[in-house]
């Protein structure tokens, strides 16, 4: 009864206009402050990919992030006239930033202009870890322009490590070699051109590594041949924090996804907690079905905001469709919750508790959905339902007056476990 009394008092204290303004206004400055604080703690690495087209730059992005070819292709956005940028998993909270040169190898493009674009990037970058990654196909010996660019960048930025990645080694396999050999490959057809390329870049790069990242349809196993070697070399060249993040990202993809999801979910809970308390306060109004449309609008706003956090832009109608898709059988329970309000003295506190828990569970389910999209995976309905139901049960068990009071005064709300 204490919880109901508190909620009723809070509802009566606010004028309707004030309530709607508080419930449906997103504080962009607060969102920016939270994201900025998290970014300060991220071990972000910026990799500048320098190489001709079709030399495996996008394949390196696939190998290091685990996302699909299509998502990588869509992720690169123009940054300058001569560079494109792709942030993984999102621009808001990136762990890896890939900057790709545009036009290298095209004689119509001025080498000096490309170098100027890269110099400007290195001069203004705020990333904690930076590395130059040069990509060359093993059967390409027209590399004077690439060497010139690398030499000038190393002269101006001697502390930025430089890695030479030799790619597409299956293109020089002898006809009898139908699959990758053990790594490193002990094939004369591979070792001879590799040594020539490495000798040509001696004194310009810090390390050289062989890889061959193909597609599943190409028929080579493993698809990411040499990924462990690439990871180890990058870890040797990067600062400790960035190297540790890279190992976590690659050693156990499921664990890395879990850790990354937790990072984003921790930020998302700043908003889930606020929306859950708003929903509880609203649901305490003892008028059956009167609050349903407003509660729905409140939850749509929450999903739109969470989507923004994960780099997904949703319209209100799209967010409403997503809620319908992931909420499942909770709709029937929602109707039952509203009917409980007919019970004098008991119904509204039950409704408030249910609205708090349902909104929290919906937020957690949305985070799982957006997290799958961010990681380049197809959202798993069963996993979303399981996460939502677990969060709902935990939040319902711990709904208290103290939680609502804490949120209304700005105190951090504890997460349901």
C-alpha positions in Angstrom: 0.0 0.0 0.0 2.9 2.4 0.6 4.0 2.0 -3.0 0.5 2.9 -4.3 0.2 5.8 -1.9 3.5 7.3 -3.1 2.7 6.9 -6.7 -0.8 8.4 -6.3 0.7 11.4 -4.4 3.3 11.9 -7.2 0.6 11.7 -9.9 -1.6 14.2 -8.1 1.3 16.7 -7.6 2.0 17.0 -11.3 -0.2 18.9 -13.8 -0.9 16.9 -17.0 1.2 19.3 -19.2 4.1 18.9 -16.9 3.8 15.1 -16.9 3.8 14.8 -20.6 6.7 17.2 -21.0 8.8 15.2 -18.6 7.8 11.8 -19.9 8.2 12.4 -23.6 11.1 14.9 -23.8 14.5 13.3 -24.4 17.3 15.3 -23.0 19.9 15.2 -25.9 22.5 16.9 -23.7 22.2 14.2 -21.1 22.4 11.5 -23.8 25.6 13.1 -25.2 27.1 13.4 -21.7 26.6 9.7 -21.0 27.9 8.6 -24.3 31.0 10.8 -23.9 31.7 9.4 -20.5 31.6 5.8 -21.8 33.7 6.7 -24.9 36.4 8.0 -22.5 36.7 4.5 -21.1 36.7 2.6 -24.4 40.0 1.1 -25.7 39.3 2.4 -29.2 41.7 1.5 -32.0 41.8 3.3 -35.3 43.2 1.3 -38.2 44.0 3.3 -41.4 43.7 0.9 -44.3 46.0 1.9 -47.2 45.9 -0.1 -50.4 44.5 -0.5 -53.8 40.9 -1.7 -54.3 40.4 -5.4 -54.1 43.4 -6.0 -51.9 41.5 -7.4 -48.9 40.8 -4.3 -46.9 37.1 -5.1 -46.4 38.1 -8.7 -45.7 40.3 -7.5 -42.8 37.3 -5.6 -41.4 35.2 -8.8 -41.6 37.9 -10.9 -40.0 38.4 -8.5 -37.1 34.7 -7.8 -36.4 32.9 -10.9 -37.5 30.2 -9.0 -39.4 29.0 -10.0 -42.8 30.3 -8.7 -46.2 27.1 -6.8 -46.8 27.2 -5.0 -43.5 30.8 -4.0 -44.0 30.0 -2.7 -47.4 27.1 -0.6 -46.0 29.1 0.6 -43.0 31.8 2.6 -44.8 30.8 6.2 -45.2 32.6 9.1 -46.9 34.9 10.9 -44.4 36.9 13.1 -46.7 37.4 13.3 -50.5 40.0 10.5 -50.3 38.9 8.4 -47.3 35.9 6.5 -46.0 35.3 5.5 -42.4 33.6 2.6 -40.7 33.1 2.5 -36.9 32.5 -0.9 -35.2 30.1 -1.5 -33.6 28.7 2.1 -34.0 29.8 5.7 -34.3 28.4 6.4 -30.8 30.6 3.8 -29.0 33.3 2.4 -31.3 35.8 -0.2 -30.4 37.4 -0.2 -33.8 37.5 2.5 -36.4 38.6 1.6 -39.9 39.6 4.5 -42.3 40.0 3.3 -45.9 41.8 5.2 -48.6 39.8 6.0 -51.8 41.4 6.1 -55.2 44.8 4.6 -54.5 46.0 3.0 -57.7 43.9 5.2 -59.9 46.3 7.4 -61.9 43.7 10.1 -62.1 44.0 10.6 -58.3 46.9 12.7 -56.9 49.1 10.8 -54.5 49.8 14.1 -52.6 46.1 14.6 -52.1 45.7 11.2 -50.6 48.7 11.7 -48.3 47.3 15.1 -47.2 44.0 13.4 -46.3 45.8 10.8 -44.2 48.1 13.4 -42.5 45.0 15.4 -41.6 43.4 12.3 -40.1 46.4 11.4 -38.1 46.9 15.0 -36.9 43.3 15.4 -35.6 42.5 11.9 -34.5 41.5 11.4 -30.9 41.6 7.6 -30.9 43.7 6.1 -28.1 45.4 3.5 -30.4 46.3 4.1 -34.1 47.9 1.8 -36.6 48.7 2.0 -40.4 47.7 -1.2 -42.2 49.1 -1.5 -45.8 47.4 -4.2 -48.0 49.1 -5.7 -51.0 48.0 -8.7 -53.1 50.8 -11.3 -53.2 51.0 -11.2 -57.0 51.1 -7.3 -57.3 54.6 -5.8 -57.6 53.5 -2.3 -58.7 53.8 -1.0 -55.2 55.9 2.2 -55.6 53.0 4.5 -54.8 52.0 2.6 -51.7 55.6 2.6 -50.4 55.9 6.3 -51.1 52.8 7.0 -49.0 53.9 4.8 -46.2 57.4 6.3 -46.1 56.1 9.9 -45.9 53.5 9.0 -43.2 56.2 7.2 -41.1 58.5 10.1 -41.4 55.9 12.5 -40.1 54.3 10.1 -37.5 57.2 7.8 -36.4 55.3 6.6 -33.3 52.3 5.3 -35.2 53.1 1.6 -36.0 52.8 0.3 -39.5 51.8 -3.2 -40.5 52.2 -4.7 -44.0 49.5 -7.3 -44.8 50.1 -9.5 -47.9 46.8 -10.9 -49.1 45.2 -13.3 -51.6 47.9 -15.9 -51.4 45.7 -18.6 -52.8 46.0 -16.9 -56.2 49.6 -18.2 -56.4 49.0 -21.7 -55.2 50.2 -24.4 -57.6 47.4 -26.3 -59.3 47.9 -29.3 -57.0 47.1 -27.1 -53.9 43.3 -27.1 -53.6 43.1 -25.8 -50.0 45.1 -23.8 -47.6 48.1 -25.6 -46.1 49.0 -25.4 -42.4 49.9 -21.9 -41.2 52.4 -20.5 -42.0 52.4 -21.8 -45.5 55.6 -23.7 -46.6 55.1 -23.3 -50.3 57.8 -21.9 -52.6 55.1 -20.3 -54.8 54.0 -18.3 -51.7 57.3 -17.7 -49.9 59.2 -16.4 -52.9 56.9 -13.4 -53.8 56.3 -12.8 -50.1 60.0 -12.4 -49.4 60.4 -10.0 -52.3 57.5 -7.8 -51.1 58.8 -7.8 -47.5 62.3 -6.8 -48.7 60.9 -4.0 -50.7 59.2 -2.5 -47.7 62.1 -3.1 -45.3 62.7 0.0 -43.2 59.2 1.3 -43.9 57.0 -1.1 -42.0 57.3 -2.6 -38.5 55.9 -6.0 -39.2 54.7 -8.1 -42.2 52.1 -10.8 -42.1 50.5 -13.2 -44.6 46.7 -13.7 -44.7 44.0 -15.0 -47.1 40.5 -14.0 -46.1 38.0 -15.5 -48.5 34.2 -16.0 -48.7 32.5 -19.3 -47.7 31.6 -19.9 -51.4 35.2 -19.8 -52.5 35.8 -23.2 -51.0 38.9 -22.5 -48.9 39.1 -23.6 -45.2 39.5 -21.8 -42.9 37.8 -18.8 -44.4 40.0 -16.4 -42.4 43.4 -18.0 -43.0 46.0 -16.3 -40.9 43.6 -14.5 -38.6 45.4 -15.6 -35.5 48.7 -14.3 -36.9 47.1 -11.0 -37.8 45.6 -10.7 -34.3 48.9 -11.4 -32.6 50.9 -8.9 -34.7 48.3 -6.2 -34.1 48.3 -6.9 -30.4 52.1 -6.6 -30.4 52.0 -3.2 -32.1 49.0 -1.7 -30.2 49.0 -0.3 -26.7 48.1 -2.8 -23.9 44.4 -1.8 -23.4 43.7 -1.8 -27.2 45.5 -5.2 -27.6 43.5 -6.7 -24.7 40.2 -5.5 -26.3 41.3 -7.0 -29.6 42.0 -10.4 -28.0 38.6 -10.4 -26.3 37.0 -9.5 -29.6 38.6 -12.4 -31.5 39.4 -15.2 -29.0 35.8 -16.1 -28.2 33.3 -14.4 -30.5 30.4 -15.3 -28.2 32.1 -14.0 -25.1 33.2 -10.8 -27.0 29.6 -10.3 -28.1 28.4 -10.8 -24.6 30.9 -8.2 -23.2 30.1 -5.7 -25.9 26.4 -6.2 -25.3 26.9 -5.6 -21.6 28.7 -2.3 -22.4 25.8 -1.0 -24.5 23.2 -2.4 -22.1 24.7 -0.6 -19.2 24.3 2.7 -21.0 20.8 1.7 -22.2 19.7 1.0 -18.6 20.1 4.7 -17.8 17.1 5.2 -19.9 15.2 2.0 -19.3 15.1 2.7 -15.6 13.7 6.2 -16.1 11.0 5.0 -18.6 10.1 2.1 -16.2 9.4 4.5 -13.3 7.5 6.8 -15.6 5.4 3.8 -16.7 4.8 2.8 -13.1 3.6 6.3 -12.1 1.3 6.5 -15.1 -0.1 3.0 -14.6 -1.1 3.9 -11.0 -3.9 6.1 -12.3 -7.0 4.0 -11.3 -8.9 4.2 -14.6 -9.1 0.9 -16.4 -7.7 1.2 -20.0 -7.4 4.9 -19.8 -3.6 4.8 -19.6 -3.0 2.1 -22.3 -2.5 4.5 -25.2 -0.1 6.8 -23.2 1.8 3.8 -21.9 2.2 2.5 -25.4 3.5 5.9 -26.6 5.9 6.0 -23.6 7.3 2.6 -24.5 7.6 3.5 -28.2 9.7 6.5 -27.2 11.9 4.3 -25.1 12.5 1.9 -28.0 13.3 4.8 -30.4 15.9 6.1 -27.9 17.5 2.7 -27.4 17.6 2.2 -31.2 19.5 5.6 -31.5 22.0 4.3 -28.9 22.7 1.2 -31.0 23.0 3.2 -34.2 19.5 2.3 -35.5 17.1 5.1 -36.5 13.5 4.1 -36.1 10.3 6.0 -36.7 7.5 5.7 -34.1 5.6 3.3 -36.3 8.7 1.1 -36.8 9.3 1.1 -33.1 5.7 0.1 -32.5 6.0 -2.8 -34.9 9.2 -3.9 -33.2 7.4 -3.9 -29.8 4.6 -6.0 -31.2 7.2 -8.4 -32.6 9.3 -8.9 -29.5 6.5 -8.6 -26.8 4.8 -11.8 -27.8 2.3 -13.0 -25.2 2.7 -10.1 -23.0 -0.2 -8.3 -24.6 -2.7 -10.6 -23.0 -1.1 -10.0 -19.7 -1.4 -6.3 -20.3 -5.2 -6.6 -20.7 -5.4 -8.6 -17.5 -3.3 -6.0 -15.7 -5.8 -3.3 -16.7 -8.8 -5.4 -15.5 -7.2 -5.8 -12.1 -7.8 -2.0 -11.6 -11.4 -2.8 -10.9 -10.3 -4.3 -7.6 -10.5 -1.3 -5.1 -7.3 -0.6 -3.2 -5.3 -3.4 -4.8 -5.5 -3.0 -8.6 -3.5 0.1 -9.1 -0.4 -0.9 -7.2 -0.4 -4.2 -9.0 -0.8 -2.3 -12.3 2.1 0.0 -11.4 4.3 -2.9 -10.5 3.4 -4.7 -13.7 4.0 -1.6 -15.9 7.4 -1.0 -14.2 8.5 -4.6 -14.9 7.0 -4.9 -18.4 8.7 -1.6 -19.5 12.0 -2.8 -18.1 11.6 -6.2 -19.7 10.7 -4.6 -23.0 13.8 -2.4 -22.8 16.0 -5.3 -22.2 14.5 -7.3 -25.0 15.0 -4.3 -27.3 18.7 -4.1 -26.3 19.2 -7.8 -27.3 17.5 -7.1 -30.6 19.5 -4.0 -31.4 22.7 -5.8 -30.1 22.2 -8.6 -32.6 21.8 -6.1 -35.5 24.8 -4.2 -34.4 26.9 -7.4 -34.3 25.9 -8.3 -37.8 23.6 -11.2 -36.8 20.0 -12.0 -37.4 18.0 -11.3 -34.2 17.1 -14.5 -32.4 13.4 -14.3 -31.3 13.8 -17.0 -28.7 16.8 -15.3 -27.1 15.0 -12.0 -27.1 11.9 -13.5 -25.4 14.0 -15.3 -22.8 15.9 -12.1 -21.9 12.6 -10.1 -21.7 10.9 -12.6 -19.5 13.8 -12.9 -17.2 14.1 -9.1 -16.9 10.4 -8.8 -16.4 10.3 -11.4 -13.5 13.4 -9.8 -11.8 12.0 -6.3 -12.1 8.6 -7.3 -10.8 10.0 -8.9 -7.8 12.0 -5.9 -6.8 9.6 -3.1 -7.5 9.5 -0.9 -4.4 8.6 2.6 -3.3 12.3 3.3 -2.7 13.1 2.7 -6.4 10.5 5.2 -7.5 11.6 7.8 -5.0 15.3 7.3 -6.0 14.5 7.9 -9.7 12.4 10.9 -9.0 15.3 12.5 -7.0 17.9 11.6 -9.6 19.5 8.7 -7.6 20.8 5.8 -9.6 18.3 3.0 -9.9 19.7 -0.5 -9.2 19.5 -3.0 -12.1 17.2 -6.0 -11.7 19.3 -9.2 -11.5 
